[in-house]
């Protein structure tokens, strides 16, 4: 998963700061993967 966050540097701190990391990761993860795939 670290590889997917590398291109999206701005999202990394957001995920780390947000308390509900699991919830945010669940919603952002698919979006990040879709962006990374594209």
PyMOL commands that set and color helices and strands:
alter all, ss='L'
color gray80, all
select helices_A, chain A and resi 2-7+9-17+21-37
alter helices_A, ss='H'
color red, helices_A
deselect
rebuild
show_as cartoon
